[in-house]
């Protein structure tokens, strides 16, 4: 995959390449480097911040019950992804990963089995987090859409709850991978279907690496940027937006047979309520003075409230937000009818 992406605003010029470091330096991924992918959380929900070094140093690794062999660790997953990013985007600046974890599994060493929890020393405690998501930012590949700077990001999800631990080493393990863009105005992640692999199965790091490289090389960033740029050219009136959100809330309660014929919407009532609030109050993506809102801003309202989603569903909803915006765009163009704007 080439990293010389075409700018939408001026097709004859390459995508912005900001050379902030010598290319030989940037090609060498340093997990200890102070430069980290943006410190503002790309996901909130019930997650806490962690780091590659902390996971590798402090977190125990689950094992397969039948032979006590370890699963692919979360730190190995981050490492192999970073190596793939370095290979595909050779010469670009690559920041240290931002890591978020949830669902802690706590334990203790055998010698401390009879101690009250309040008396445990740090070295007597064990922990790992059942679910982990990370993002690696490539800041030298960026573009502007709707006045918002976007940078290329790559990441993944490792959730041990999806794996069957009652097997032997060699059983398939489950991973989620993505490549897309991060909106630096709000740290919203913009993910498209061709940049998302939601059920990657691998039994070795070699298989996992192949899957990562395959996704990175097949992803078309130009097409993704064009699709997002197109959203800036369409607007919803206040009446249309109200109708859209109202239908979105009705969708959750439709009979199964009716819902089957309507494009899926993966957002629930709480998130839709937050979209309504942000339509009036969000500093970057609220309506204009006439009550109109561009489809690009509406899309960002959805990706913004997606931050309250748990790790398990976060990427599926990210993709769904863009698919949903594309359906609305088609309806506004008159190319197809949309139940949400009927």
Buried (B, 14 or more C-beta within 10 A) or exposed (E): EEBEBBBBEEEEEEBBBEEEBEEEEBBEBEBEEEEBBBEEBBBEBEBEEBBBEEBBEBBEBBEBEEEEEEBBBBBBBBBBBBBBBBBBBEBBBBBBBBBBBBBEBEEBEEEBEEEEEEEBEEEBBBEBBBBBBBBBBBBBBBBBBBEBBBBBBBBBBBBBEBBEEEBEBEBBBBBBBBBBBBBBBBBBBBBBEBBBBBEBBBBEBEBBBBBBBBBBEEBBBBEBBEBBBBBBEBBBEBEBBBBBBEBBBEBEEBEEEEBEEBBEBBBBEEBBEBBBEBBEEBEBBBBEEEBBBBBBBBBBBBBBBBBBBBBBBBBBBBBBBBBBBBBBBBBBEEEEEBBBBE
